[in-house]
Amino acid sequence: MAQGLVGSEVLRISGEVRAAVAAGREVLNLTVGDFEPREFPLPKKLVDGIKAALDAGHSNYPPPNGILELRKAIVAFYQRELQLEYPLESVIVAGGARPLIYAAFKTLVDEGDGVVFPVPSWNNNHYVYMCGGRGIPLEVKREHQFHPTPEQVAAVLPGARLLSLSSPLNPTGTSMKPEVLAAISQMVVDENRRREQAGERPLFMMFDQVYWATSFDSGLPVSPPSLVPESAPYTVLIDAISKSLAATGLRVGWALAHPAVTARMSDLLGHVGAWAPKPEQVATAAFIADAAAFHEFRGQMAVRLRARLRALYDGLARMRARGLPVEAVEPEGTLYLSVRFALGGNVRGRPLQTNEDMRKLLLEEAGVAVVPFQAFALPHEDGWFRLSVGAVSVADIEHGLERLERVLSGVTSR
């Protein structure tokens, strides 16, 4: 299994960026889905809470499913912010979202089981491989916000054990329409009614919503249980402070699911030891319990993200209006912007036939680092890229756009 693993394409590209910076080149780094603390500082209340927890002696092992104070705080947080009711036994805490996603796959998917997921999407293909599942990728399109349609899902559900969805989506930064998610959630319920009558194993849905608080839509977040309550027993919700609190390095995440599922996930993670650090758990419990502090920070994040995404989008839109070979999707929030650079041309005889050709051109001649959708399991050479703004300033973006425009102005069709 280990020999067959494919390394992260994003991390490989990031290595090239670090080498370019080390060589003294100016690079607009739009690759990694992370936050530069100088641009996106942590909430002060959270930092102070971690320090206070350390001073109070919270340096020992936490319970394998999370400290009681944080699990209770998550239940109350979901009641307050998402209007979802969960029992305490449905909550499990771990060291960020990744261990929980892995645990959900390993708990629910046996060798050969079908796993449905959209492409592009983050790491589903790798988790399918690691658990020995059978991938059922659904190629999604811009006209559907880069999410599966109910028709696509309906065609493959009978042969699936797990449906993996995420909204807002990494890498595209786009959200599912509520009516689409509701229709798919109802399909899961109907499929499980059929399976129960036939004595078959149930179908589960993993819904990764770690970006919900970074969406520019400040209304009630949508999730399968909120739209179709009957889907709750079959849904594993994944969440974390990584993106919502710009706290990627603090490693606190949680899942909410049927207690029978979280109990098995907890057993698995207990052997792995993928616990969130106890001081961070104590501080997170206090922070998410403070509605005013959470909303204030969410508002600050929206201002910072909107300024960067708008600067990037508006600059690319001006280039497109001038006839340059680029287009971008209107930003909806998160860190990400979906951008398409037209393939098929060349620059001074340098061909631009593939995403890799374009990526290298932008890095080497414009000093702009981007990630192709192929890094997220999309097989086609279609010019789509993810641009992430978490590590850059507005001024960085403006300077990078100037260099990018000069390079794109030199692209010819022959």
Secondary structure as UniProt FT lines:
FT   TURN            2..4
FT   HELIX           9..22
FT   TURN            23..24
FT   STRAND          28..29
FT   TURN            37..39
FT   HELIX           44..55
FT   TURN            56..57
FT   TURN            64..65
FT   HELIX           68..81
FT   HELIX           88..90
FT   STRAND          91..94
FT   HELIX           97..108
FT   TURN            111..112
FT   STRAND          114..119
FT   HELIX           124..130
FT   TURN            131..132
FT   STRAND          134..139
FT   HELIX           142..144
FT   TURN            145..146
FT   HELIX           150..156
FT   HELIX           157..159
FT   STRAND          162..166
FT   TURN            170..172
FT   HELIX           178..198
FT   STRAND          204..208
FT   TURN            210..211
FT   HELIX           212..214
FT   HELIX           224..227
FT   HELIX           229..234
FT   STRAND          235..240
FT   HELIX           241..244
FT   TURN            245..246
FT   TURN            248..250
FT   STRAND          253..256
FT   HELIX           259..272
FT   HELIX           278..289
FT   HELIX           291..321
FT   TURN            322..323
FT   STRAND          326..328
FT   STRAND          336..341
FT   STRAND          346..347
FT   TURN            348..349
FT   STRAND          350..351
FT   HELIX           355..361
FT   HELIX           362..366
FT   STRAND          368..369
FT   STRAND          371..372
FT   HELIX           373..376
FT   STRAND          384..388
FT   TURN            390..391
FT   HELIX           394..409
FT   STRAND          411..412
//
